[in-house]
Structures are given as C-alpha cells and as structure tokens.
Amino acid sequence: MLPFHVFPGGCQPMSNASEPSSIKVLLVDDEPAIRRALRATLNELGFSTTEASRGEEALQVAQTNTFDVVLLDINMPGIGGMKTLLRLRALAPSVPILMLTVRDDEEDKIQALEGGADDYITKPFSLRECVARIRSAVRRARTPERAEDAPLSIGEIQVLPARRLVSKSGQPVHLTRKEYDILYYLMTHAGRAVTYGKLLTAVWGSEYHKELDYLRTFVRQLRKKIEDDPSNPKYLLTDAYVGYRFAENPFASDATLEPSSLRRTE
C-alpha cells in the first residue's frame, strides 16, 4: 500500500490565475512508486518535475538547475533527508522545501522546521493535499516582501504594526504586549508551521525556548480575544506536538488547504 491516497474524482486541474508559469518541482524520494505517482499527478497539472532518489543526487541537480519548490523525504539512505535539507538550504536560501515523512517521531518534524524546512507533509497524505501545499508554498515565496510596518489582514483580523493595533471586523481587540507579539509573528508566517521553540525564542528570547506551558497560557488567552469559538479556532491552529500555525484561509471550504495533522486546540 502506497503512503498516500488518491482523492475521489482523480486529480483534476485546479485553476490558479496567480501562477504565471509552470512550477518547477524537485522531488527527492528513494521510493520509485512514490516518485512515479507524484510525477504523474504533478505533470498532469502542468508542473515540471525533476526527480532524485538520494540526497547526493538532489544536491548535484540543484547546483545546475533552479526550482520553485522541493519535496524532500526525511528517511532516505545515504546522507539522508536532514543533511540534504541543510545543504539545499545553503544552496537556495529562498526556495520552499516541504519535507515528506512517514515517521511518527515529532522531533523529526521539529528538527526539520528549525533546520530551514518551510513545512512538512506526513505520509499517508492525499495527492490533493500535497498539490495544495505546494501551491501555497510557492505563492508565499513569490509574494513580494512586505514592509515591516505594512498593515496585515487575514479573514476578519486586521493588524496595524506601526501602531501595534489589532481589530476584528472593524472592532478594536485589546491585547497585551506579548499577545500582540505572538499574533504578529504568526500572521507574518501565515500558513506555515511555527515550532513552539521558534515562537518562544522570537517573542521572549532563547532562554524561554522550552517554556511550553508558558506559551500555551498566552495562546489560550489570545484565542479568547480573536476567535468566535476559542475551543474550535479558525485562525490560531495547533500543529500536533510541533507548534502553531495561523490559517491563511480561515474560512476556506476546502479542508485540504490545511495539513491533516492539525488540531484545532491543544
């Protein structure tokens, strides 16, 4: 049984006017069946796919070619996915890298994210989810860098960084300094998993890297202020055992835009 499944109706092309050119994908996985199935789906949807079966091969290819996104398996022979990630990141600092893994060890995901991966996809995954995550990562990478004090708006939440003001549906939301810092950091990384350690370090400093209970207390309070139903949040989501993720499309009807590992609360 393959570590993914085909969604009902097959793989139908999804219109996306924001994709001006073919997305070039580097697919790195040591299992031929996985590469074959993903290549067929991606090529059918208009992607350009280059394959590598080991990290060493991927690094050689990346030295002479440019890609819009990399799908990289963590568990491979040779130098393995984690060392490949670090070397690819050095070669291409801004290219999105999505890790593929069948492992249950959440430490792998945390290590990958803190090592420079943009996201992860846990096998088994649907091909629809994989395609949606690729497109989301490429869209973020192609979005022009915003000014640090430029307003932020996702769903009903608006932030004015220059004045540290937050509103929801036009109504002021009064946050503490740290609640604001958490919200701002997650919104500027919307759609991406942010590990507990990375968020703690960004908001409080490296000495708080492991203070998970401390962070959870602030997140609970923040959810009470920005969510309609804090027990079933639409914005501030939990990546199980890994960290938090601010939804890019909080009211999207297509659940495949969210990772299958997401929990609403923790």
Buried (B, 14 or more C-beta within 10 A) or exposed (E): EEBBEEBEEEBEEEEEEEBEEEBBBBBBBBBEEBBEBBBEBBEEBEBBBBBBBBBBBBBEBBEEEEBBBBBBBBBBEBBBBBBBBBBBBEEBEEBBBBBBBEEEEBEBBBBBBEBEBBBBBBBEBBBBBBBBBBBBBBBBEBEEEEEEEEEBEBBBBBBBBEEEBBBBEEEEBEBEEBBBBBBBBBBBBBBBBBBBBBBBBBBBEEEBBEBBEEBBEBBEBBBEBBBEEBEEBBBBBBBBBBBBBBBBBBEBEEEBBBBEBBEBBB
